[in-house]
Every structure is written in structure tokens, then in C-alpha cells.
Amino acid sequence: MRYEAESAVISEGAAESNHAGYSGSGFVNFDNAAGTYVEFTVNAPAAGSATLTLGYANGTAADRPLDIAVGGDQAVDNLAFPSTDTWTDWGSVTTTVTLKPGANTIRTTSAAAEGGPNLDYIDVTAADGPAGTDYEAESAKISQGAVESNHDGHSGTGFVNFDVVTGAYVEFTVDAAQAGPARLDFRYASASADRPLDIAVNGGTVADGLSFPATGAWTTWKTVSVNATLKAGGNTVRATTSGADGPNLDKLTVTPTGPADTERPTAPANLRKDEEPTATTVSLAWDAATDNVGVTGYDIYQHGQLMKKVGADVLAATVENLDPETSYDWTVFARDAAGNASEASNAVTIATLPAPPDTEPPTAPANLTSPSKTATTVDLGWSASSDNVKVTGYEIYRDGALSGTSETTSTSVAGLTPNTAYAFKVRAYDLKGNKSPFTPEITVTTSATQPGGTPDPGTVSTIASGVDVAWGLGFLPDGTGIFTERNTFNVYKLTKSGTKTLVGKVPNAQTTGGEGGLLGLEISPTFATDHYLYFVHTSSEGNRIARMTLENNTLSGYKVLLQGMEKSRFHNGGRLRFGPDGKLYASMGDAQTESRAQDRNSLNGKILRINPDGSIPSDNPFGNAVWSLGHRNPQGLDFDSKGRLWESEFGNSVMDEVNLIQKGGNYGWPNCEGTDGDCSNSSYIAPKKTWSTSSASPSGLTIINDHVFVATTVGKRVYRMRIDSASNLVEQKTYFQGTYDRLRTVEVDHDGDIWLTTSTDKDGTDGNDRILRIDIVYSDDGTAGEFKLSSSAFKDNATIPDRHTCAGDGTAGQDPSPPFAWGAGTTGARGWAIVFADVAGGGNKLHWAIWDIPAAKLSLPEALASGFNVPGQGGAKQKAMGSGANAQQYFGPCPGGSTHPYTFTLYALNSATVPGVNSGSSMAQIETAIKNASTANVKLRGNSDAGTQPLR
């Protein structure tokens, strides 16, 4: 980092500019006496050695030494500054000193009676600090300028020649690993005149009319520096001509200059009602927060939803466009320039007043029709109503009873019985509750059941009531449910028949008065042997991932696996999911400090990935637990049939989203919210689906047969979308809107049905939530396909690739399984099994079997993970020939021969599970049990030449 001498503290010397060739705006001419000095204040990112390069000129024949002191302590005595022949010839001297983190004073003092040399600058390079990053001007965004290369000495491929006009600019996009101060060095040339530029960072001015003095020639390049504060992630740095013309701009070098500001402001105090509310507004006031650097603004939240941002000097604000006669929960947070957010202020509840009198109802909707139906759902559509003020929504009645609501002129009514006639009618309502006449009633008969590929919501039943914010939900190997309560920290077992058993509490858990507490739950893929349950919960120091053992209906053995995730009242994420790779994935919110989402060293605003023991996988992209970044408040997680991770995420105030997660992927927050904001950065990955924040808040996500189900809190509905061949989410359906109030978590049980939890009243009342079970019926939409087994790795009766045989690694056992896909046809299967055998010479040497594959699954990904209970496959189990670990994973062909035959046999099962087998059963016993439970089977043949490959 460069520090100009003319900007330092000068004792008995003068800043001059009468000798050409200096950098900056001048140099220091020491008085001719010993003891005169120039003192610089420099910043070091960390303690350690640093290299000082001092630029100077000495036109005399004599050495003019300087003493160097750091922090008042002498560091170097009589550092020589020999003659440079003339005062216009500039040289440099280098030495090494030790710096402390943060601010340091470096004093250069003349050691001889003649005084020191003409001192131009010092460059400070901290050995343990971050290096500068170059950004070439010719690669930046240019307005009213041209890229040229006709003057020697430029870096890169050229430089920018500004047009002769005020307001021309070059805008650099700068990536910062974390928020904090930085030095911006602009390399330039200007032959004969000062050509000032205005410098702005992220739209805010940091230097107005910054001087770019003449360099003497277009081939003489110098540097002008300015300090700024960057946010984590993407920043824009714009250099704009403030006069009639600008210099030739070569590049920008960005160097972090000190420790990042990680100290958050104090919480705003005394949040209170400022003025009386109206029907659509609430006015708030609060006392100022403080910060070590400075408060830059305040964020006003309503129960986790950002409603308004104001500046640092604003201590009162009015939030508009609210609903009349509605109670709102308010909190205010302070923030600083580094993006640190304070703790929450005190919370206040203020209700809006009733709307003005209105007794006029909306007009009746018209043209009620049913464009489509399945065995358990009916789609409805109608023409819009009108109202003297505004139509708020529509009520949908089924057989004379209220079934749900809709904000739009269409809906899908779910939970129906196949081949049954239902009567439907619709009416509109306005804000004051005035209701229109009904549409004429129509009768729709649902289709008959036809097994296939599309999961439709069928009959809904209540498994448990009187629960309190059931957040985490999973299923033990025997199909028993297990769930967490966010605010009580209780963990329960729950059978399909509704028997609820308290198994314990998670210790060290705390609430945050908002979205923190006991959150996500995941069952160990090897629960049958290790009995582990995994949790995300809030604790005294932040959010944690922890593990406990469940034995004899009792939790014990609490162990922290991962810490270091900051907490806040809101934005704590919290979902857990084991992947097909056997790794544990977690969603973690930004804890209301936006800058953390782009900071790769922070675990907040991320999808995390750890080993089951809490260690960091060696193939994680950044060497820590971070798997992807740029998330605000990620929620639901699940894997599709190809082993890809999908995630749902709460937006800020514009868009909620669903993302397809990639290793090391950046999803844009806080610069980009959904598709809104500064989303132009090519590294940002766009969401696969967005909704307005008023119609979603997607909390839970689960996948059935590559159909994504999302449960929403604010939207009070479930969305269903199909993953198409281009990895897009299509054919959206909306179910249960307004039927069961706020919906929190959605999960698929081992039978392929859905369990759904409610969060009825913004979680303010104990014990008023439910856990629902939705029977899933699979209707044929043309995707069910023929009952046939196939693999994308090889065709029927073709050679099985070496990767899936012992030839792949030269060792028998534990080979990567091939990917499989099949059609359901008309089998009506309640589950699936695949048996792999060597059939040479008419034999049947059993290599591997997988069974209890859920009926909803019509494919298996490549390289299934090890374990009797197959990780990530919905309760499926596997067994292989061999012993030990080899009996817990696919065992590929070995030996073979160019025409050695093998078969994969797909069985359609008449039950969700194969009875009478366990991890100790032999391969022959397992095959017999599968055959006894089968209603149909089909084969995929393959040959192997594994035996022709040498084994190690």
C-alpha cells in the first residue's frame, strides 16, 4: 500500500512539487537539520513483518540517511539514501520492519545535519497481509471513452482514453472477500495537465475532484490513491471525469488495508409508537445506536420481513401500505458501513386501525369452470370480480363448506377421493369482509386411480394436534416420524396412528424471540447401527449443528459438530439433509448481516456441508464448511433423482426463490434478490423459481418423483412443480391455500406420502399447531412410461462400463452403481426392488440387491452411497455379496469376460416394504422375499469384460 509523503505529518520540512517525476501531488523537502521528520500512519491487516519501500531523490553527492521508527520504537538506524545524481532522478530504498495489526505510525527522521533526501512516498507490503488485486480499465464498463494501446508502458492490453467531456466514466466491478477498508490505486498517464476524477464506490462518493497531476509524458505512468470501505462480495468503483477531460486510465489495484470491521452496532433502544396508526400506516421511533466506526442506517422489520430502510440520522419512520385492522410485530436493527447488523431492538406490537366504512360487496365472479382434474385434485378457474375499493380474494366452497381461498382467479382443490363427484362454487370478498354472491355451482367428478409418475395430494388427515411450531421432521427406519418443536426444544416420536412420545430435549438450545431455537432435524443414514439424530439449534454463542443418540426412547450424548454460525432474531436458516454422498448439508441464514453472505470465511448466508462426524470434507470448495454462498435465509433442502440439491429461500422484500445448488455456487445475495437488483455479475446463479414475498415465504421443501413440493408460511399454501429435462421448474400447481393457515415443513415418509406441519399464528401461541398426513396418489400424466428398466450408462445387452466393475479400481467390491430409470406402467406398485446377478451358464450368482425403494421414485442416481439403509433414497435398503463394508454397497461385475452375462431385475412390489428381511439376511433370503412380494418384474441385461483387466 502506498502512502504519499506530502499527505503525512511533516516536522521542519515542506511539501514541494518543483522537481518532476514524483508520484502523487508532490514530495517532502526536509529542512537542512538533523531530527526533522515525516510521520506516516499505516494500516496492517495482521501482525508481522512488512517491507517498506521508500521513494526518494538525492541530487547531492552525499548520502542523506534516515532513522526509521515504528510506534515510537527505533526500528532501523541510519538507513542509507545515496545520491541519485539529480533531483529529478527518483530511486527507492527497501527495509523490513515489524507491524502490529491495525494502525501503526512510521516516522522517518533525518540522521545528518544536511537533512534527509526529498521523500516521495513509502510503499508498505505486509508479509502476512492480503495482496492487491488488479482490474484492467480496458475490461471495465466504459461510458464515453475508448480502449487504446498507442502509448507504451501500459499494463494489460491497453488503457482507456476518456472522451473530452464531463461525466465520462470507467466503472470497475470489484470483488471483496470480506467487508472492510481498502486502498484504491489508479494507474494513469497525463502529459501536461491535472485531469481530476470523481471516485464513487457502490454509488457513494469517496473522492470529489481527486487530482490526477501531469506525469510529463503519455508514456510516463503514475499512481493516485484513495481509501474506501468495501462490502463483502461485489462492489462497483466508478471513476468519472469531473473536468472537461480525464487522464489515460490504465488499471485499478485494490488492496485491503486493515482488519475488517466485525464489530456490530449497539441495538437501537426504546422502540415505540411515534404517531397514532392509521388504517394503512404505522409510525415508529427509536433511540440512536452507536458503533465503533459509525452507524450508517436502520432497518425496520415486521416479523422477519424487511419493511423499510432509513439513514443514520433518521430515528423515526412511517411504514405504509399495511392492511387495516391487523396486528404487526415491529423490530429495528442498526447497521454500519461494513454491513454489520446490531442485535434486535425491543419488539413492539402495533395494530392498524379499521378501514373506512364500506358496505358494498364485490360483484359475483362468473364463468366458473374446471379445466383439468386428477384422481385427487380439481383445477378451477373463473372471471374476476370488481369492487368499489378492491377485491381482496376469493373463497372456494366444496360441497357447501369453505375449502380454501385464492388471491387469483384460479386454484387447485386437493385432498379429494378418486372417482367421486364434488360440487364447487366461488365468491369474492373485500377488505371489510363484504362478500359477493356465489357463482353458479358446478359438479366435477375426479378421475379413477391410475398409477404413474405424477404425485397428487389425496386425503388429508391430522396425525397430531396441540403441537408447538413443529420445525424439524424426519422418519426412522421403521417409518415412525420424529419431530422437533422450535420454542420448547422438545423432540417427539410420532406414529402414523398419532401416538406421540416425548424422547427428550436438546440441551443448550435458546430462542431468539423470532426465527431461532430448535430447528432442523435429520436421521442418520446408518441409524440402525449408530442411533444418531442431527439437529440445528440456536445457543448462547450462535447457531450450532449437534448430534445426539436416540436409544430406548431417550435422547443422550449431546455433541457439538459445528459452531461459528452467528445468530439473530431472524435469518437463522436451519434445515438439514443427508446427501447421496453421505455428507450432511445445512442451510444457514445471514443472521441479518448481509455482508456475511458473500464472505467465504463466514458460515452465515450459506449452504454448509460437513462429514457426519463434523469434520470438513476434503473436496469442499473453500477449505471450510461452505458449499455455496450468497444466500439470505435458506430454508428447505432436498435431492432429486439425479442426486442434485434443491433449496428454498426467504427473500427480503421482493422475491422468494428456489435454487438448484452447485458446488461453490454464488446465488447473489445481498446484491441480487431473486432476479431483482444488481444481478449482472456473471458469477451469480439465477433461481429456478421465484414468487413475490407476499405469496410464499417458502419454508419446507421435499421432492417426490422429481416433483418439488414447497410449504409456505406467509402464502399459507403448498406449491408443486415438476423438474423438466432442462432442470427448470414447470407446471406449477397451488394446493391448500388458506386451508390450514401457515405451513412450515413438508417431508415424504417411507410410504411416499407427505407429512405437513403448521405454524398457525406467527408462532405466538403455544400448542395450536398440527401435523397433517397427505396421502399421495400417483396419476398418469404421460410420464409414467412403460414398465421397463434402463440405464444411461449402457444399453440392454451391451457392455457394462469398467467404472461400474472391479476393473474400475482394480479391487473387487464397493463399486459405483450405474444410474437406473424405469417406468411404472400399469403395475400399481407400492415399492420397487432391483436384484443384480451373474447368470453365466444359466446360473444365478447374486451380487447385490436394493429394495424398499419408494413407489414415487422411478430412478436411482449413479454411485449410491454405502449403508444397509441407503443414504438419501427414502428408506431403501441394500445388501451385497462379500463381508464387512463390501456387504453395504453395490458390488459390481467381477470377474467377467467379453461376453460374460449379468442381469439387473426390477421388481414391482405389492407393499412399501419387503417383510421378513434385515441386515443379517443372506442374499438368497433377500431375493426370495423380494420375489414373494413382487407382482411383476423386468430385466436389463449387461455383459462385462472385467475379468480381462489385471487386478491390483
N, C-alpha and C positions, 0 to 999 in steps of 0.2 A: 504494500500500500504506500502511495506517495504522499508526502507531507511537504508543502511548499514553505520555504524559509520566510518569505515575505508575509505569510499568514501566521507565523509563530510569535512567541513573546520575545522581543528584542531588547537587550540592555546594552547601551552605548554602541549603537550601530544604526544603520539606516537602510530602509528598503529602497533600492535604486533599480533603474532599467536602462542605463546608458551604455551597456555593452551587449551586443546582440548574441543570440544563441541560447539564452536561458529558457527554462520551462516556466509555466505559469505566467504570472504578470510581472515578475522581477526576481531580484536576488537580494541578499543582505551583505552590505559592505561593513565589516567590523571596524570600529574605531581602532586607531593605532595604539593599543594598550593591552597589557595582559589583564585577563579577568573579564573582558567583555564576553557576552554570551547570547546564544539563540536557544530558546527552550521550546521544544515540541511536546504536544500531548498526543500520544498514540494509543490505539486500542489493540489488544491482543485477544484472540479467541480462546487461548488456553495458556497455561503457564508453560514456560520452556524457553529454549534458546531461540534467538532471532538474528537474522542477518541484517545489518544496517549498511546501505549503500548511500554515500553522501556525494552529491553532485557539486562541483566547485570549479572555480577558475583562480589561477595564481599567476599573474603576469610578471612577477618579480623572479629573480634568480634564487631567492632564499626559500627554504621550507617554512611553512606557516602552520605549526602543529596546533591541534585542538585536544583538550581533555573531554572525555565522554562520561557523563554521569547518568544513571538510571534511578529514578525515585529518590534522588539526593545522595545516592551511594556511588562513589567513583568506580567506573567500570573499565575504562581504558585511559592510560596516561600517555600524553604526548603522541597522539596519533598523527603520523606524518601526512602533510598535504604538499607534495613537492611542486615545483614550477610546472605550469602548463604552457610556458613560453609567452603567451599573450593573454589579455583579459577577455578576449572573445573565443579563446580555445577552452572548452569545458571538458573536464575529466571526472573521474569518480574514485573514491576510496571505500573499501569494504572492511567491516569489522563485525564481530559477533558479541552480542550481549544476552542477558537473561531477563525475560519479561514476566510479569505476573498477569493473570487473566484480567481483562478489563482495561481501565485507563492506566497509562504509565507516562511519567514525564521523562523526556530525554533532553539533557542540557549539553550543548556543545560550547565549550569555553576556550577562548584564546589562551595559549600557554606561553606566548612570547610577546616581547614589547612591541613588535610590529603589528600585533593583532592577528586575526585569522584570515583565511582566504575569503574571496567572495563566495558565499554559500548559497547554492541554488535550491536544494531540496534534500530530503532524506527519503529513501525507499526502505520500508520495513517489511521483511519477509519472515513471518513466524514459522519455524520448522514444524510445529505441531498444529498450525492453523490451516484453514482451507485455502486452496489456491484460487486465483481469479479465473473467470470463465470469459472467453472471447465471443463476441457476437458481431459478425461482419455486417457493415452497413449495407452492402450490396445484396444481402439476403433478407433485409428487414422490409417492412412496409414503407413505401416511398410515396409521398404526395408532392407533386411539383418539384421534381428533381430527376436526375438521370444517372445511371451507373456508367462510370468511365474508368479508363485504365491508362491514360496518356501521360501520367506523371509517375516517375519511378519512386520506389520506396514504400508503396502501399503494401498492406498485408492482404491475404486472401486473393480474390480475383479482380479486385477493383475498389473503387470508392464511390461515394455519392457526391455529385456536383449539384447543389441546390439551384433551382431557378431563381432569377433575380426578382424576388417578390417576398413581401412579408407574409408569414403564415405557412410557408412550405415546411414540410416536416419529414423526419425519418422516425419510424416507430419500431422499437425492438420488443420482442417477446422474450422475457427473461424468466427462467425457472429457478426458484429458490428452494433448497431442501428444507429450510425452516425459516420462520419469521425472524427478523432481526435487522440490525443496521448493516449497511454495505456502502462501499465506495464505488462510484461510477466514474471510470476513466474514459474520456472521449479522445481518441487519437485523430488528429486533424492536420491540415495544412492551410495556410492563408498567406499569400505572398507579401501583401503590403498593408493590410488594414485589419483592425479589430472587427470581427463579424459575430456579434453576440447571438446566443441561442437561449430560448426559454426551455427549461427542463421540467418535465412533469412525469410523475410516477403514479400509475393507476388513476390518472385523471387529476391528481392533486399537484400543484406547483411546488417544486423543491428549490428552484433557482430561476429568478426572473432576470432576463438580460445577462446571463452568465457570459463573461468576457472570454473570447477566443482571439487573443492578440496575434498580430502578424508573426509569421515564422521566418520571414525573409525570402522564401522561395517556395514554389509549389512542390518542390521535391524535398523540402525540409518538414519533417513530421514531428509534432509535439503533442503533449497530453494536457488536457484540462480535467480537473477532478471536482466532484461534488459528492456530498454524503446524502444518503437517503435511507428510509426504512422500507424493507420489502416484506411482503406477506409470504407465507409458505405457498408453494406452487407457482402458478403462472402470474407474471407481472408485466405490465406494459410500461416501457420507458420511451417517452416521446421527446425528441429534440426539434424545436420549432424555430424558424428564423424570426427574430424579434426586430431586426432592421430590414433594410432593402435586400440583403443577400446574406448567405451563410458561408462558412468555410467548406472546403472539401472534407467530408466526414469519412474516415476510414473504418473505424470499428469502435465498439464499446466493450470495455472489460469490467466485469462485475466481481468484486471481491468482498466477502463478508469481513466485517471489521471488528467484531467483538462478540461476546457471548450473546446468545439470543435472549430476548426479554421473555421470560417464562412466568414472571410474577403477575398474577391476576389482580384486577382492581378489587377494592373492597365492595361489599354488596351495597346497593342503594338502600337507604333506611327509610322507614316511616312512609311506605307506600300507602296512599289514602285516596279517597274520593276528593276530587278538586271542585268540580261543579256538579250540580244535580244532573243525573242522567236524563236522556230523552228516550223516545221510543226506539231510536236507532243509534244513539251515541252514548259513550261512557267517557267521562273526563277524569284523568288521574294526575296525581302529583307525588313527588318523592324528594328525599334529600340527596344531595350530591354524594357520589362515590369518590374515592381517592385512588391514586395509582402511583407507583414508583417513577414512571415516566410521564404519564398523563392519560386521563380518560378521554376517549375520542367520541363516545356516543353511548346511547342507551337503546336496548331492545325491549319492546313491550310484548309479552306473551299472554295468550289466553289458553290455558290448559294444554301447553305444549305446542301451540300454533303461533308462529310469529305474526303479529298484527301490525306492528309499526316500528320503524327505526327513527330516532331523533339524534341531534347533535349533542356534543358535550356540554354546551351551555343551555340546554333545554331541560328543565326539571318539571315540566307539566305537558300533557298532551291529551288530545281527544281522539278516540278511536271511533270511526264512523262505519256505516253500512252494517250495523248489527241487526239482529232480529228483535222485534218488540217482545216485551214480557218474557224475557229469557235471562236466566241467571248465568253470569260469566265469572270465571276464576282467573284473576289477574296476578301477574308477576312481572318484575322488571329486572333486567340484567345490565350491568355496565360492561363496556369493552374498551380495549386500548388499541394502539396502532399495530401491535404485533398480533392482534386477533384474540388475545386472552379475554375470556369472559369471566365475570365475577360469579360468586355464589348468588343464589336467588335472593331477591328482596323478600320481605314478608309477603304472604299471599293475602289478597283481599277478594271478597266476593261482592259483586255489584250487579244488580239486575236492571235491565232496561224497563222503561215504562210501557204500559199498554199502548197499542196503536190507536190512532184516532177512531172514533166510532165508524163502523162500516157494516151495514146490514144487507148489502146487495150481494147475492150469491153469484158465482160464476155461471156461465151458460153450460148447458149439458154437453158432454163430449158426444161425438157422433161416429158412425161407421165402425163400430166395434167388430173386429174380425179376428180370426186365428189363422195366421199364415203358415204355421207348421206345428207339429206335435211329435212326441215320442211316447214310449210306454209310460213314462212317469212325469212328463212335463208338457205344458201347453204354452205356446207363444201367443201373445195378444198384441194388437195394435189398434189405435183409434185416432180420430181427428181431434185437434186441440180445442180446448175451451177458451173463452175470453172472460175478462173480469174488469170491473171499473177501476180496480187498483192493480192487482196482479194475481195470477193463478199460482198458488204455492206448490201444488202437486195433485196427484190422483189417488183415490182409494180403489183397490181391486177387491171385489167380493166374489167368493166362490160358494155356491150353494147357499146363498143368503147370508154368509158370515164374512167379516173382513179377513182377507187373506194376506194383504200386504199393501205397500204404497209404491209409487213411482214418481220421479221428478220429470220424466219424459212421457211421450205418448206411446210407449211400448213397454212390455215386461215379459218375463218368463215365469210362469207359475210352476213350482216344482213340488215334490213330495206326494205325487199322485199315484194311483193304483192302475196297473195296466188294464186295458180293455174295459174302461169304466167311463160313463157319461158324467160330465160336470157342467153346471150352469154358471156362467160368468156375466158380471155387469160391472160398470166403472162409473165413478162420479168424480168431479173436480172439487177442490176446496181452496179457500184463500187464507190469508194470514190470520183473520179473525175467526176462522173456523166455519165460515159460511160455506154450505155445501150445495152443489148443483143437483139437479135431477139426475137420475141414473140413465145410462144408455139403455136401449132395449137389451134384454138378456139374450145371450146366445148359449147354445149347448155344444160342447166339444167332447168327443169320445177318444180317450187315449188309445194308443196303438197296443197291439198284443206284444208280449215279450219276445224279443229276438236277440239271442246272444250275439255279441260282436265287439267292436272296438271302441265305441263311444260311451263313456261313463256318465249316466244321467242321474241326478238326485231323485231318489224314491222316497219311501215312507220315512217320516221323521218321528223319533221317539225320544223322550227325556230319560237319560240314564241316571243323572244325579241333579238334584236341586239343592239350594241352600249352601252353595259353594261361594268362595270369595275370590274373584279375579283369578280364575284358573288360567295360568300362563303357559307353563311348560307341560307337554303331553307326549307320552310315548307308550310303547307296548312291550311287555315282557315276552319271552319266547313262547309261553303258554297262551298268549293272546290277552292276558289281563292288562288293563290300562293302568297307567301310573301318571299322576299329575301334581304340579306344584301350585301353591297359592302365593301370589306375589307379596301380599301385605302381611300374611300371618307366618310365612316361611314354612308352612306345613307341607308335607309330602304324603300323598294318599295312593293306595291301590284301589282300583275300581273295576269290578267285573262287568261283563255285558248285561248281567241281570240287575245291576245297580247296587251291589254290595260294596260299601265304601269302608276302607280300613286305614286309619292313620298309622304310618310307619315311622314317623319322626319329624323332626325339624332340621333344617340346615343351619348349623351354628354360624355365628359371626355375621349373619345377614342383617342388613339395615334397610329401611325405606328412605326415600328422598322427598316424600310428600308429592310425588308425581309419578315418574315412569321407572323408578328404581325399586329394588327389592329382590325377591327370589324370582328369577326369570326363567331362562331356558333349561330344559331337561333333555338328556339323551341317554339311551340304554347302550351299554357296551355291546359291540357285535359278538363278543365272546362271553356274554352274561352267564351262560350255562356253566362256565367253569370259574369265572372271576367274580361274578355278582356285583359288578361295578355300575353305579349310576353317576352321571356327569351333570354338573349344574353351572349356570352363570348366576352370580348374585352380587349385589352391592354390599360393600363392607365399610368399615370406618375410613380406610385409606383410599378406596376406589372400587372399581369393579373387578371381580375375580372369576376364574374358572377353577372349579374344585371337583373333587371326586369323593364318593362315599361308597360303602359296601352295604348291600341290602341282603340280609340273611334272616330267616325266621321272622319275617315281617318287621324287622328292626333295622334302622339306619345306624351305621357306626363308621369309625375310621376316617374322619374328615381329613382331607389332604388338599392343600392348595397346589394347583398345577401351573397357573399363570396369573401374575399380578401386573401392575403397572398401567392399567387402563383407568383413566380419570373418570369420575362420576359427576353428575349434575342432577338437578331436579328432573330434567328431561334429557332425551337423546342418549340413552344408555344401551340401545340395541338389545342383545341378549339371547338370540336364537342359537341353538347348537344342532349340528348334523354330522354324523359319520359319513364319509365318502366311500365310494367303491375301492379307493386306495387304502382304506383302513385308517386314514387320518381324520382328526376331529376338526371341523370347521365351526367358526363362531362369528356372529355378526356383532359389531361393536360401534356404537354411536360416537359422534364427535364431542359429546359432553358439553355442547353449546359453545365450544371454542372452535370456530370454523377452520382456523389455520391448521389444526391438527390433522384434518382430513388429507391434506397434501404433504404432510411431514412424514417421510418414510420411517423416521425414527420414533414416531408416536404410534401407539397401538389403537388410538381412537380414530373414528371415521374410517374403519377398515373392515374387511373380511379377514379373519385370522385363521391360521392353520397350524396345528400342533400334533405331535405324536400322542398316543393315548396316555403316556406317562408324563406329559407336559413338556418334553424336550422339543427342540426345534428341528423339523425335517431338513435334511441337508440340501434338498432341491427347492426350498423356499426362495423366492426371487431376490430378497433384500437381506438375507442372512439373519432375519429375526422372524417373529411370528406372523408378519404381514404377508397376506396372499394377494389382496387387491386394495386399492386406495381410492380416495375421492368420494367417500360415502358420507351422507349426512346422519341418517339414523336408520341403518339397515335392519330389517326385521326377519321375514321368513326366508328359509333356506331349504332347498331340496334338489335332488339329482334326477335327470331324465334317463331314458333307456340307453343313451349313449354315454352315460357317466358324466354329463356336463352339469355344472352347478348353476341354478337359477336363484335369484334373490329379489325380494320385495323391499321397498324403501319409502319411508315417510319423507315427503317433500317439505319445503319451507313454508311458502305461502302461495305457490303457483301450481306445481305439479308433483304428484306421487309417481312412482315408477316401478317397473320390473326390469331386472337386468340379467343378462347371460354373462356369468363371471368368467374372466380369463385370468390366468396366472400373471401377476404383475400388472394387471389392467388398471387404468385410471379412469374413473367414472365422473370426474369433472367438478364435484362439489369442493369449494363454495362458488367457483367461477360460473358453473353451469348447473342449473336445477332442471332436471329432465332435459328438455330441449330449449329451455329459456335461459337467457343470459349470454355470457361470452363463451360459446361452445365451439368457437372456431379452431381451437387448438387441436391439431391432427392427432394428438396422443389420447384425446378423450374418447371414450367408448359410449356411443349413444344407447339409451334404453330401448328395450324391445317393446315396451308398452308404457303409456302414461295416462293418467287421469287428473282432473282437477282435484285439489286438496279437499274440496267440499264434497266430493262424491266417492272418496276412497279412504285414505289412511290405511294402507294395506299392512296388516299386522302378521297374519299367518299365511304360509304358502305350502302346498303339497302337490305332488304330481301323480296322476293315475293314468297309465297307458299313454303317456306323453300329452296329457291334458292337464294344464296348470289350473289349480283351484286357489283362489286368494280370498281370505276373510278380511273384512274391513271394519274399522271402528266407527269413524265418522260416517262412512257410507252406509253402514248397517245392512250390508249385503255380501253375497258371495259372487265373485266373478269366476267364470270358467272359460279358458281359451285353449286352442289346440296349437301345438308346436308343429309348424309345417316343415317341408323338406328344406326350406331356406332359412330355418331357425328363426322364423318370425312367429308371433302370437296372433292367431287369426280366429275368426268365428266366435267372437266374444258373446257369452250369454251371462245374464244377470239373474241371480236367484235370491229369494228370501228377503228382498228389500223391505225394510221396516217390519218384518215379521217377528224377529227375535231380538230386536234392538241391536246394540253394539256387539260386534263379533270379533273375537280375539285370536283364537288359534284353531287351525284346521289340520287334521292329520288322518292318514289312511291306516286302518288296522290290518291285521293279518288276513282278514277275510276280504279285503278290498273295499270295505265300507268306510265312511267318513265319520269321525268324531269332531264335534264343533263346540267351542266354548264361547260363552258370552261375557261381556263386560258392561253390564246393563246401564249404569247411570254415571258414566265417567268415574266409576270406581270409588264413589264417595260413601256407599252404604255397604255394611258387612253382610255377607251371606245371601245376596239376592241374585246370584248368578247360577247358570245351569251348564251342564254338559249334555249335548244332544248327540244322538246317533242317527246318521242318514244312510239308509240302505241305498247302495249304488246298483243301478240296473244298467246293463251294457246293451245298448241298442245299435243295430247295424245301420251305419250311415254310408256304407260302401267301402269303409276302410277295414272291415273285419277280415276280408280276404279268405282265400282258400285254405283249408286245413292242410298246411304244408310247412315243413321245416327247411330253412335255408341259412346260408352263411355268406356274408360279403367277402370272407377270406378265401373261399374256394367253392366251385360248383359241384353239383351232385356227381359222384363217381370220379371226381378229379383228385389230384394230389393235395394232401393237407400240407400247407407251408411248414417249412422247418421250424419257424418261430413257435409253432404250437406242438412241437415234438421234442423228444430228448435231444435231437440234433441241434436244436436252437442254442442250447448252452452246454451240450456235451455231457449232461448229467440227467439220469432218469428221475422223474418226479418233479412236482411243483412247476409245471409248465404254464405259460399264459394260455388261457382258454380262448377258443375262437369266438367271435361275435355271432349271435344267433338271432333270427327273427322268424316268426311264424304267424299264420292266420288262424283265427278261431273257427272259421267256417260255421257250421251249424251244430257243433259238438255240445254246446251248452256247458262247457267245462267250468268247474268251480275252483280249479287249480291245474297246475301243469308239472310235469317231471320230464327230465331228459336222462337217458342212460347211454353211456358210451362203452363200446365193447370191441374187442379184437375177434373177428369172425372168420379168420383164416381156417381153411379146411373144414368149414361147416361148424366151427367151434363157437364158443361164447365166453371168452375170457374178459371178465368185467374190469374196466379201468376206472370208471368214475360215474357217479350219479348225482343229480341235483333234483330236489323235489320240494313240494310245498311252495312252488312259485305262484304268487297270487294270480287269480284269474284275470285281473286287469292288465297284467304285464304280457306283452306279445313280443318281447325281445329281451336279450341279455347282452350287456356290454362285453367288450373284449377284456381279457385278463381279470377275471373275478378274483377278489381278494381271498386270502386264506381264512379258514374258520369253519367249524361244523355249522354254525349259524352264519350264512354268507353275508358279509357286511354290505349294507346298502341295497339289499334285494328283498325287502319287505317280508322277512321271516323265512325265506328259502333256506334249505339245509343242503349240505353236500357231504359226500364220503368218497374216498378213492382207495385204490389198491395201495399196498405198502403199509408203512407203520410210521408212528410219530407225526412229524409235520407233513410228510408226504400223504398222509391219510386225510388231511384237512384242506386240500386244494386239488384242482384239476390235474390229472395225471395223463399226459399226452402219449401218442403212439411211440412205442419203443419196446422191442426192435421192430424192424419192418422189412422192406424190400420194395422194389419199384412198383409191384402190383399187390402188396400186402393189404388185404381189405379190412376196413373198420366200419362201424355204423354208429350213428347218433340216432336214437329212437325217441321221438316226442310222444308223451302220453297225455291225453286229456283225462283229468281226474274227476270223479264224481263227488269229491269233497275238497274242502280247502286245505286239509292236512292229511297226510298218509298215516293211518293208525298203526301202532304196534312196532315202530322202529325208533331207535335212539342212536346216540353216538357210538355205542358199543355193538350195534348190529353189524353183521357181516354184509359184504356186497351182495351175496346171493339172497340173504333175507330181505335186504332193501329192495332188490329187483322184484322179488316175489310179492312184497307188499304193494309196490307201485302197480304191478300188473293186476292185482286184486282190486285196486281202487280205480282202475282205468276203464273208460268207456270207448276209447278209440286210440289208435297210435299210427304214426307215420315215420318213415326213416329218411335220413340224409346219409348217403354213403361217401366214403373217402378212402383214398389209398395213401400209404406212407412209404417213403424210402429212407426213414430214419436209420434203419439198420446198415445202410451203405455209408453212413458218416462215422468217423472214428470218435469214440467217447474218451473224454479225459479221465 
